[in-house]
């Protein structure tokens, strides 16, 4: 390793000073030649506060070759977003030559919203680093989806912090996610068609035969004489089993596809599902509906109904709630459904991930159903326990059908039913 040392010379006589200046100039020219050829790794400059050591790029030549050969963009950026270094991959991403990238501002490649998001993330990031999803504005006028990993590296000149960034092109990842989402959407559509078919067969086939069996067994009970005690008791048991089976088949058919949803709309289906849930679990469900000016398209009604079903399923399996409330409103050309319970909830920031933990798969399916309908889905932990699910779906004015209007603030409370005999 070679080190070039530059020192300040004291004042001398003119002739001697001129000779010294020529010698220093020759030394400086030789140092510049060595720097440009990569022979010098560090530069020591003597000053009033003592010598200062500067590490040159040649000391990290191997690392520079590695970074330049990466398939990801690499940047060194100051705290005010000035680009101190960029590799060729980042230059290709944004579509500008390196000469127009290095020394410029990173802001020129970001939208105002992404600038604010990156600024906030940099403030929070430390030595451990952080990641953020952004879109780069390219020279061609398009936006490129990327993931940016940021890590604080060192103090730049004038005491300012610098940050190392790795920029990963997410185009293929997004394309794959879109394909998987479209495939999942198709699977859900096929599943709904199959549910509708099975529900219809249960209702029109199996349930009808069970009702006929129930009617004939009741006739058998009535026809048996009083002295046929054991036979009559067996006939009653047969009647009771037939009634319970018919009720269960009807419940399964309704869970697969509610006929009320198709015939009377979302509100009637929500109230019916709430009553069935309360009768089975003993947990009261309060359904509050604001003024709905029009009926939703069928796909949005189905999405909200399935999300509501899954939410009740999670309450029954995991929440241990004493009550559930459902609020359906229509703000700003959207339909919003809020489902809240007073169960055990979850710790803030520890919501189940996709497919992991209790209710993880259910939350993932609810989120996907809202996404399929072009809406938003959010889960919030309530203070003191409990969970609130908020779903907002857009309403298509051109495709909606006018339906029955509901009084503002009308409330239906499904209370637990008392003991009842077989149907």
C-alpha positions as CSV (number, residue, x, y, z in Angstrom):
1,X,0.0,0.0,0.0
2,X,1.3,3.4,-0.9
3,X,0.5,6.6,1.0
4,X,0.9,10.1,-0.4
5,X,1.7,12.8,2.1
6,X,1.0,16.5,1.4
7,X,2.5,19.0,3.8
8,X,2.5,22.8,4.1
9,X,5.9,24.4,3.7
10,X,7.0,27.5,5.8
11,X,7.8,30.8,4.1
12,X,11.3,31.0,2.6
13,X,13.3,33.3,0.4
14,X,11.9,33.9,-3.1
15,X,14.4,31.7,-5.0
16,X,14.3,28.9,-2.5
17,X,10.5,29.3,-2.2
18,X,10.2,29.0,-6.0
19,X,12.3,25.9,-6.1
20,X,10.3,24.4,-3.2
21,X,7.0,25.2,-5.0
22,X,8.3,23.4,-8.2
23,X,9.3,20.4,-6.1
24,X,5.9,20.4,-4.4
25,X,4.2,20.7,-7.8
26,X,6.1,17.8,-9.2
27,X,5.2,15.8,-6.1
28,X,1.5,16.7,-6.4
29,X,1.6,15.7,-10.1
30,X,3.2,12.4,-9.2
31,X,0.6,11.9,-6.4
32,X,-2.3,12.7,-8.8
33,X,-0.9,10.2,-11.3
34,X,-0.6,7.6,-8.6
35,X,-4.2,8.3,-7.4
36,X,-5.6,8.0,-10.9
37,X,-3.8,4.8,-11.6
38,X,-5.0,3.3,-8.3
39,X,-1.6,3.0,-6.7
40,X,-2.6,5.2,-3.7
41,X,-5.1,3.8,-1.2
42,X,-4.9,6.6,1.4
43,X,-4.1,10.3,1.3
44,X,-2.6,12.2,4.3
45,X,-3.0,16.0,4.2
46,X,-1.3,18.1,6.9
47,X,-3.2,21.0,8.2
48,X,-3.4,23.4,11.1
49,X,-5.3,20.8,13.2
50,X,-2.9,18.1,12.4
51,X,-2.7,15.5,9.6
52,X,-6.0,14.2,8.1
53,X,-6.3,10.7,6.5
54,X,-8.6,10.2,3.5
55,X,-9.3,6.7,2.2
56,X,-9.5,6.5,-1.5
57,X,-11.7,4.3,-3.7
58,X,-8.7,2.2,-4.6
59,X,-8.6,0.7,-1.1
60,X,-12.0,-0.8,-1.8
61,X,-11.3,-1.8,-5.4
62,X,-12.5,-5.4,-4.8
63,X,-15.7,-4.3,-3.2
64,X,-16.3,-1.8,-6.0
65,X,-16.0,-4.6,-8.6
66,X,-18.5,-6.7,-6.6
67,X,-21.0,-3.8,-6.3
68,X,-20.7,-2.9,-10.0
69,X,-21.4,-6.5,-11.0
70,X,-24.5,-6.7,-8.8
71,X,-28.0,-7.1,-10.4
72,X,-29.3,-4.7,-7.8
73,X,-28.9,-0.9,-7.6
74,X,-26.4,0.3,-5.0
75,X,-26.3,3.9,-3.7
76,X,-24.5,6.0,-1.1
77,X,-26.7,9.0,-0.1
78,X,-26.3,11.8,2.3
79,X,-29.0,12.8,4.8
80,X,-30.1,15.5,2.3
81,X,-30.6,12.8,-0.4
82,X,-27.5,13.8,-2.4
83,X,-26.2,10.8,-4.3
84,X,-22.5,10.3,-3.5
85,X,-22.2,7.0,-5.4
86,X,-24.4,4.9,-7.6
87,X,-23.6,1.7,-9.5
88,X,-24.4,1.1,-13.2
89,X,-27.4,-1.1,-12.3
90,X,-29.2,1.8,-10.6
91,X,-28.3,3.9,-13.6
92,X,-30.0,1.4,-15.9
93,X,-33.1,1.3,-13.6
94,X,-33.7,5.0,-13.8
95,X,-32.6,5.3,-17.4
96,X,-30.0,8.1,-16.9
97,X,-26.2,7.9,-17.4
98,X,-24.1,7.8,-14.2
99,X,-22.8,11.3,-14.9
100,X,-26.4,12.6,-14.4
101,X,-27.1,10.4,-11.4
102,X,-24.0,10.9,-9.2
103,X,-24.0,14.3,-7.5
104,X,-27.7,14.8,-8.1
105,X,-30.5,14.3,-5.7
106,X,-32.4,11.1,-5.1
107,X,-35.6,13.2,-4.8
108,X,-35.8,13.6,-8.6
109,X,-36.5,9.8,-8.9
110,X,-39.3,9.8,-6.3
111,X,-42.8,11.0,-6.1
112,X,-43.7,13.5,-3.3
113,X,-45.5,10.7,-1.4
114,X,-42.5,8.3,-1.7
115,X,-40.1,11.1,-0.6
116,X,-42.1,11.6,2.6
117,X,-42.2,7.9,3.2
118,X,-38.4,7.5,2.7
119,X,-37.7,10.5,4.8
120,X,-39.7,9.1,7.7
121,X,-38.1,5.7,7.3
122,X,-34.6,7.1,7.3
123,X,-35.3,8.9,10.6
124,X,-36.3,5.6,12.2
125,X,-33.6,3.5,10.7
126,X,-30.4,2.8,12.6
127,X,-27.4,0.6,12.2
128,X,-29.7,-2.4,11.8
129,X,-31.3,-0.9,8.7
130,X,-34.9,-0.9,7.3
131,X,-36.8,-1.7,4.1
132,X,-39.4,0.2,2.2
133,X,-41.4,-0.3,-1.0
134,X,-41.2,2.6,-3.4
135,X,-41.6,3.5,-7.1
136,X,-38.7,5.0,-9.1
137,X,-39.5,7.6,-11.7
138,X,-37.5,6.7,-14.8
139,X,-36.3,8.8,-17.8
140,X,-39.0,7.2,-20.0
141,X,-41.8,8.6,-17.8
142,X,-42.7,5.3,-16.3
143,X,-42.5,4.2,-12.6
144,X,-40.5,1.2,-11.5
145,X,-41.6,-0.7,-8.4
146,X,-38.6,-1.3,-6.1
147,X,-37.7,-2.4,-2.6
148,X,-35.1,-0.1,-1.0
149,X,-33.0,-1.4,1.9
150,X,-31.4,1.4,3.9
151,X,-28.6,1.3,6.4
152,X,-26.7,4.1,8.1
153,X,-23.0,3.8,7.1
154,X,-20.8,6.6,8.3
155,X,-20.4,10.3,8.7
156,X,-19.9,12.1,5.4
157,X,-18.2,15.5,4.9
158,X,-19.2,18.4,7.1
159,X,-20.4,16.0,9.8
160,X,-23.4,14.8,7.8
161,X,-24.5,11.2,8.0
162,X,-24.5,9.0,4.9
163,X,-26.6,6.0,4.1
164,X,-26.1,2.9,2.0
165,X,-29.0,1.8,-0.1
166,X,-29.7,-1.4,-2.0
167,X,-32.4,-1.0,-4.6
168,X,-34.1,-4.2,-5.8
169,X,-36.4,-4.3,-8.9
170,X,-39.8,-5.7,-7.9
171,X,-41.3,-5.9,-11.4
172,X,-41.1,-9.7,-11.7
173,X,-42.2,-10.1,-8.1
174,X,-45.2,-7.9,-8.6
175,X,-46.1,-9.7,-11.8
176,X,-45.9,-13.1,-10.0
177,X,-48.0,-11.7,-7.2
178,X,-50.6,-10.4,-9.7
179,X,-50.7,-13.8,-11.4
180,X,-51.2,-15.6,-8.1
181,X,-53.8,-13.1,-7.0
182,X,-55.7,-13.7,-10.3
183,X,-55.4,-17.4,-9.8
184,X,-56.7,-17.2,-6.3
185,X,-59.6,-15.0,-7.5
186,X,-60.5,-17.6,-10.1
187,X,-60.3,-20.4,-7.5
188,X,-62.7,-18.4,-5.2
189,X,-65.1,-17.9,-8.1
190,X,-65.1,-21.6,-8.9
191,X,-65.6,-22.3,-5.2
192,X,-68.6,-20.0,-5.0
193,X,-70.2,-21.6,-8.0
194,X,-69.7,-25.1,-6.5
195,X,-71.1,-23.9,-3.2
196,X,-74.1,-22.5,-4.9
197,X,-74.6,-25.9,-6.7
198,X,-74.2,-28.0,-3.6
199,X,-76.4,-25.7,-1.5
200,X,-79.2,-26.0,-4.1
201,X,-78.9,-29.7,-4.2
202,X,-79.0,-29.9,-0.4
203,X,-82.1,-27.6,-0.2
204,X,-84.0,-29.0,-3.1
205,X,-82.9,-32.6,-2.8
206,X,-81.7,-33.9,0.6
207,X,-83.7,-31.4,2.7
208,X,-86.9,-32.2,0.9
209,X,-86.4,-36.0,1.4
210,X,-85.6,-35.5,5.1
211,X,-88.8,-33.4,5.5
212,X,-90.8,-36.2,3.8
213,X,-89.2,-38.7,6.2
214,X,-90.0,-36.4,9.1
215,X,-93.7,-36.2,8.0
216,X,-94.0,-40.0,7.5
217,X,-92.4,-40.7,10.9
218,X,-94.8,-38.3,12.5
219,X,-97.7,-40.2,10.8
220,X,-96.2,-43.4,12.1
221,X,-96.1,-42.1,15.7
222,X,-99.7,-41.0,15.4
223,X,-100.8,-44.3,14.0
224,X,-99.3,-46.5,16.7
225,X,-101.7,-47.5,19.4
226,X,-101.1,-46.6,23.0
227,X,-100.3,-50.2,24.0
228,X,-97.4,-50.3,21.5
229,X,-95.2,-48.4,24.0
230,X,-91.7,-49.5,22.8
231,X,-92.5,-49.2,19.1
232,X,-94.0,-45.7,19.6
233,X,-90.9,-44.5,21.6
234,X,-88.7,-45.7,18.8
235,X,-90.9,-44.0,16.2
236,X,-90.6,-40.7,18.2
237,X,-86.8,-41.1,18.3
238,X,-86.7,-41.7,14.6
239,X,-88.9,-38.5,14.1
240,X,-86.6,-36.5,16.3
241,X,-83.5,-37.6,14.4
242,X,-85.1,-36.9,11.1
243,X,-86.0,-33.4,12.3
244,X,-82.5,-32.7,13.6
245,X,-80.9,-33.9,10.4
246,X,-83.2,-31.8,8.3
247,X,-82.3,-28.7,10.4
248,X,-78.6,-29.4,10.1
249,X,-78.8,-29.9,6.4
250,X,-80.7,-26.6,6.0
251,X,-78.0,-24.9,8.1
252,X,-75.2,-26.3,6.0
253,X,-77.0,-25.3,2.8
254,X,-77.5,-21.8,4.2
255,X,-73.8,-21.5,5.1
256,X,-72.8,-22.6,1.7
257,X,-75.0,-20.0,0.0
258,X,-77.7,-18.0,1.7
259,X,-80.8,-17.7,-0.4
260,X,-81.7,-14.6,1.5
261,X,-78.6,-12.9,0.1
262,X,-79.7,-13.4,-3.5
263,X,-83.4,-12.7,-2.9
264,X,-83.6,-10.0,-0.1
265,X,-80.0,-8.6,-0.1
266,X,-77.1,-8.1,2.3
267,X,-79.0,-6.7,5.3
268,X,-81.4,-9.6,5.5
269,X,-78.6,-12.1,5.1
270,X,-76.5,-10.4,7.9
271,X,-79.4,-10.5,10.3
272,X,-80.3,-14.1,9.5
273,X,-76.6,-15.2,10.0
274,X,-76.5,-13.2,13.2
275,X,-79.5,-14.9,14.6
276,X,-78.3,-18.4,13.7
277,X,-74.9,-17.6,15.3
278,X,-76.5,-16.3,18.5
279,X,-78.8,-19.3,18.7
280,X,-75.9,-21.7,18.4
281,X,-73.2,-20.0,20.5
282,X,-75.2,-17.8,23.0
283,X,-73.2,-14.7,22.0
284,X,-75.5,-11.8,21.1
285,X,-74.9,-10.0,17.8
286,X,-76.1,-6.4,17.3
287,X,-76.6,-5.4,13.6
288,X,-76.9,-1.7,13.0
289,X,-77.6,-0.5,9.4
290,X,-77.5,3.1,8.3
291,X,-79.4,4.5,5.3
292,X,-78.4,2.5,2.2
293,X,-79.6,4.5,-0.8
294,X,-79.1,1.6,-3.3
295,X,-78.4,-2.1,-3.3
296,X,-74.9,-3.2,-3.9
297,X,-73.7,-5.3,-6.9
298,X,-73.9,-9.0,-6.2
299,X,-70.1,-9.5,-6.0
300,X,-69.8,-6.8,-3.3
301,X,-72.7,-8.2,-1.3
302,X,-71.1,-11.6,-1.4
303,X,-67.7,-10.3,-0.4
304,X,-69.1,-8.5,2.7
305,X,-71.3,-11.5,3.6
306,X,-68.3,-14.0,3.4
307,X,-66.1,-11.6,5.4
308,X,-68.9,-11.4,8.1
309,X,-69.2,-15.2,8.2
310,X,-65.4,-15.6,8.6
311,X,-65.3,-12.9,11.3
312,X,-68.0,-14.7,13.3
313,X,-66.1,-18.0,12.8
314,X,-63.0,-16.4,14.3
315,X,-65.0,-15.0,17.2
316,X,-66.4,-18.4,18.0
317,X,-63.1,-20.2,17.7
318,X,-60.6,-17.8,19.2
319,X,-62.0,-14.6,20.6
320,X,-64.1,-15.8,23.6
321,X,-66.2,-12.7,23.2
322,X,-69.4,-11.9,25.2
323,X,-70.9,-9.8,22.4
324,X,-70.4,-8.8,18.8
325,X,-71.5,-5.6,17.0
326,X,-71.9,-5.0,13.2
327,X,-72.2,-1.5,11.8
328,X,-73.1,-1.1,8.1
329,X,-72.9,2.4,6.6
330,X,-72.6,4.0,3.1
331,X,-70.1,6.9,3.4
332,X,-68.7,8.8,0.3
333,X,-69.9,6.4,-2.4
334,X,-68.5,3.5,-0.5
335,X,-70.0,0.8,1.7
336,X,-68.3,0.3,5.1
337,X,-68.8,-2.6,7.4
338,X,-67.3,-2.6,10.9
339,X,-67.3,-5.8,13.0
340,X,-66.2,-5.4,16.7
341,X,-66.1,-7.9,19.5
342,X,-65.0,-7.7,23.2
343,X,-62.9,-10.9,23.2
344,X,-59.3,-11.5,24.0
345,X,-58.0,-9.6,20.9
346,X,-54.3,-9.5,20.2
347,X,-51.3,-7.4,21.1
348,X,-50.8,-4.3,18.9
349,X,-48.2,-5.0,16.2
350,X,-48.6,-8.8,16.7
351,X,-51.5,-9.5,14.5
352,X,-51.4,-13.0,12.9
353,X,-49.4,-13.1,9.8
354,X,-50.6,-14.7,6.6
355,X,-51.6,-18.2,7.3
356,X,-49.9,-18.2,10.7
357,X,-51.4,-18.3,14.2
358,X,-55.0,-18.5,15.2
359,X,-57.2,-16.9,12.7
360,X,-54.3,-16.2,10.4
361,X,-55.8,-18.0,7.4
362,X,-59.2,-16.5,8.0
363,X,-57.7,-12.9,8.1
364,X,-55.8,-13.6,4.9
365,X,-59.0,-14.8,3.2
366,X,-61.0,-11.8,4.4
367,X,-58.3,-9.4,3.2
368,X,-58.1,-11.2,-0.2
369,X,-61.9,-11.0,-0.6
370,X,-61.9,-7.3,0.1
371,X,-59.0,-6.9,-2.4
372,X,-60.9,-8.8,-5.1
373,X,-63.8,-6.4,-4.7
374,X,-61.4,-3.4,-5.0
375,X,-61.7,-2.4,-1.4
376,X,-59.7,-2.0,1.8
377,X,-59.4,-4.3,4.8
378,X,-58.0,-3.4,8.3
379,X,-57.7,-5.1,11.6
380,X,-57.3,-3.2,14.8
381,X,-56.8,-4.3,18.4
382,X,-59.1,-2.4,20.8
383,X,-58.0,-1.1,24.2
384,X,-59.0,-3.4,27.0
385,X,-59.3,-6.3,24.7
386,X,-61.3,-7.1,21.6
387,X,-60.9,-6.7,17.8
388,X,-62.3,-4.4,15.2
389,X,-62.4,-5.3,11.5
390,X,-63.1,-2.5,9.0
391,X,-64.0,-3.2,5.4
392,X,-64.6,-0.5,2.8
393,X,-65.7,-1.4,-0.7
394,X,-66.3,1.0,-3.5
395,X,-69.8,1.3,-5.0
396,X,-70.2,1.2,-8.8
397,X,-73.0,3.7,-9.6
398,X,-73.6,2.4,-13.1
399,X,-74.1,-1.2,-12.1
400,X,-76.0,-1.0,-8.8
401,X,-79.6,-1.9,-8.6
402,X,-82.1,0.0,-6.6
403,X,-83.2,-1.9,-3.5
404,X,-85.3,-1.5,-0.5
405,X,-84.4,1.5,1.7
406,X,-83.6,0.9,5.4
407,X,-84.5,3.4,8.1
408,X,-81.5,5.3,9.4
409,X,-80.3,4.0,12.7
410,X,-82.5,0.9,12.6
411,X,-81.1,-1.7,14.9
412,X,-81.6,-5.4,15.1
413,X,-80.3,-7.4,18.1
414,X,-80.2,-11.2,17.8
415,X,-80.6,-12.6,21.3
416,X,-79.7,-16.1,22.4
417,X,-82.7,-18.4,22.1
418,X,-84.0,-20.5,24.9
419,X,-84.3,-24.3,24.9
420,X,-86.4,-25.6,22.0
421,X,-87.5,-29.0,21.0
422,X,-86.8,-30.6,17.6
423,X,-88.4,-29.3,14.5
